[in-house]
Amino acid sequence: MTDLTVGKLYKDRKDFFELTLLNSDENLKKIINNPEVHRPGLALTGFMERFPSQRAQILGETEMTYIGELKPDELIDTCEKIFCNNLPLVIIAKGITPPIDLLAIADKHKTAVFSSRLSTSELTNRLSVVLDTIFAPTITIHGTLVDVYGVGLLYTGKSGVGKSEIALDLVERGHRMVADDVINITRKAPDLIVGTGSELLGQHMEIRGIGIIDVEKLFGIRAIRLQKRIEVEVHLTFWRDDLDYERLGIEEHRTTILGVSIPQVTIPISPGKNITVISEVIAMNHMLKVYGENTAAEFSKRLSERIHRQSMTKDYLEADYE
């Protein structure tokens, strides 16, 4: 991720946060390097131990009421203690006007001070969401991402294995393409990764022998999605006679992307195999597992019970000399 300056955040999200810059625009050069937000209530009272000065600071109505009741010399002393810690920025909620001395000391330490018409809780929530998104771990991989029955299937494999052709067939059957070739993956939560396409490629796709096509213009707006949670990786490989492939599906294979573990299904490609239908089955089977139904495990359990019953019946009949 490139460095996020206060000026860039202000320029890109000014309307979203309803911001007004209250002091010099020379203070917009500082770097924001932490996604967390802080309300410096204790710091205003003089308790500076463990003060997270690297975070964006929000002053709500409670903090501003306290500041308004300080004597002039106490106000200057308090502001000096706060702003000397190289704060990236300060946002005052509810459009409250701060004292002139506060702005003067902020200018002295090159810290931008903004006013927002939003309530303190709304401002905190919006700023946290935006910063979490900006600072979220992100990688770019080669693959194809398709929404099949609401399940995000990420197709991976060597170039030319047929990822784009499978996605095209799925789109023709009514499913939705997210991105082809270049997939930007972001971890939005400890167990959640989301894939999007690149801004340059958009919903374009390369089909060997045809060239570049625009999926949105060919199939309509319903054939695409801008982003999708990645739930299963479908790894495509060319068929090899010397390899053993999964037959029962009892043992679930998993892969890890950005620290998030997701199921991985390996599908060998051979002439005549309908990978599109197999993809739909993968999506539906995944949803069954999400709902607590594991077909392979249930089949294995029933098979074991039947073998056990047959063994017991055989032993009983062998001992019956009547």
PyMOL commands that set and color helices and strands:
alter all, ss='L'
color gray80, all
select helices_A, chain A and resi 6-17+25-29+41-44+61-68+72-83+93-95+100-108+120-135+163-172+215-219+221-223+275-290+295-318
alter helices_A, ss='H'
color red, helices_A
select strands_A, chain A and resi 4-5+19-21+31-32+37-38+56-59+89-92+112-116+138-148+151-157+176-189+192-197+204-207+211-214+227-229+232-238+254-257+260-269
alter strands_A, ss='S'
color yellow, strands_A
deselect
rebuild
show_as cartoon
